[in-house]
Amino acid sequence: MPVVKYDRPLGQGARKRHYHKTERGKVIDFMVQLEVQVGGEWKEVIRYDCTHNFAHMDRYDLEGKRKKDDLELNYEEALTLADTDINDNWEKYQQRFLKGG
């Protein structure tokens, strides 16, 4: 089962963590996460994954509270959305997170 895993710096104090596993060309597991550095510690901001056997997105606040949204997509579609969304919108998510929004 091929696995792709990497961390990518996005800008000052922000990074994207990417992981996915495929079997016979089909995504069977994934996680794409935006993290922001706060006080020397990396905190989750947005995470797309399938840990509860469905594709969803978790949004976190500075205190670690999260809100879960069902994406109603298959894993391949959700993985593509996750990468595109974080690549395109990480600065907006970072600012909102740091302002407590």
N, C-alpha and C positions, 0 to 999 in steps of 0.2 A: 504494500500500500504506500504509494508516494505521499510524502509529507513536505509541505512548504512552510517554512517558519522564518520570520525575520522581524527585526525592530528597525524602524526608520526614523531618524530625526526629521521633524517638520519645520522647526523654527525655534526661537528662543524659548526654552522650557516646555516644549511639546514634542511628543513622539507618537508614532503609530506602531502597534504590535499586530502582526499578522500571522495567522496559523490556519492551514487547512489540510485536510487529508482526503485523498481520493481513492476509490476502488473501481477498477475497470472504467476509468475516465469520469466517474460520477463523484461529486462531493458528498462525503458521508459525515464530515465533522468540520467545523470552522469556528474561528473567533477572530474578530478584527476590533481593535480597541484604540481609542484616543486616550492618551495619558498626559497630564499636565503636572509640572513640578511646582510644588507648593512647600516652602520652608525646607527645601532639601529632600523632600519625599515625593515620589511619583504617585499621583492619584488618578483613579479612573474617572473619565468624564462621560464618554459614550462607549458602549460595548455592544457589538452585534455578535450573536452566537446562536447555538442550537442545543445548549446544555439540557433543556427540559423537553427534548425531542420535538421542538418546533423552532422555526426561525423567529428570532425576536431581537429587540433593541432595548438595552437598559440605559437610562440617563441617570447620572449621579449628581448630587450636590456636594458642596464642600464638606459636609458632615458625613458623607457616605450613604445617605439615604438614596434609594433608587426608585425609579418608575419604569415599569416594564410595558412595552408595546409589542403586540403580536404583529409580525410583518405580513402574514398571510402570503408568503412566497415560498417557493422551493429553495433548497439550500444553495443551488447554483445562482439563482436570481438574487438571493439575500447576500451572498458573498460579493457579487458584483456591485450591488447597491452599497454595501458597507465600505468597500474600497473607494468607490467614487465619492460617496458622501463625505467621508473623512478627509480624503485628498482635497476636495473642493471647499469644505466648510470648516476645517479645523480651527482657523483663526476666530471665526464667529463663535464656535463652541467654547474655545478657550476663554475668550473675553466674557461670555455669559457666565461660565463656571466661576471665574475669578471674582465676578461682581455679585455672586450669590444667586444668580437667576436660573 
